[in-house]
């Protein structure tokens, strides 16, 4: 009987421990998914895809990036919400197309607002989780090259979109827009996972 009890105990405890870990990990994933969906409702992204990975195509992509961000930057300063930003982008779409075509030296472009899946990306000192986000999509040619992306709204950092730098004041502004939980999720993803895992 004693040996049977020991065997049972030795078999049950690891199984129970494994089950607890699986439940905690599942809960953590659900929390992350919830925050990602909340984040997706609050931001608007910009993606520019090169026609290929040739040096010429990548330089062409960067010319489009510079021209489009120069066009949008002063307009974004007047946008106080994601809805306003989206409305501005829709109204400016013909001008965005003309600007992108002039910079690219071709009319073989696709420019539209769409839902797109993104992998995990670093944005300054923040980590934006993978998921679907509404995006101003600019594709040059066949769009088979590497892409460049940034965040149009909140547009606090588009003027430094290549290498955004977050000051304390800008971080506080972002927290007011997105909320503390989402900002913590973006700034400290590993810490957020641990926090949720043991709630």
Order of alpha helices (4+ residues) and beta strands (2+ residues): alpha-beta-alpha-alpha-beta-beta-beta-beta-beta-alpha-alpha-alpha
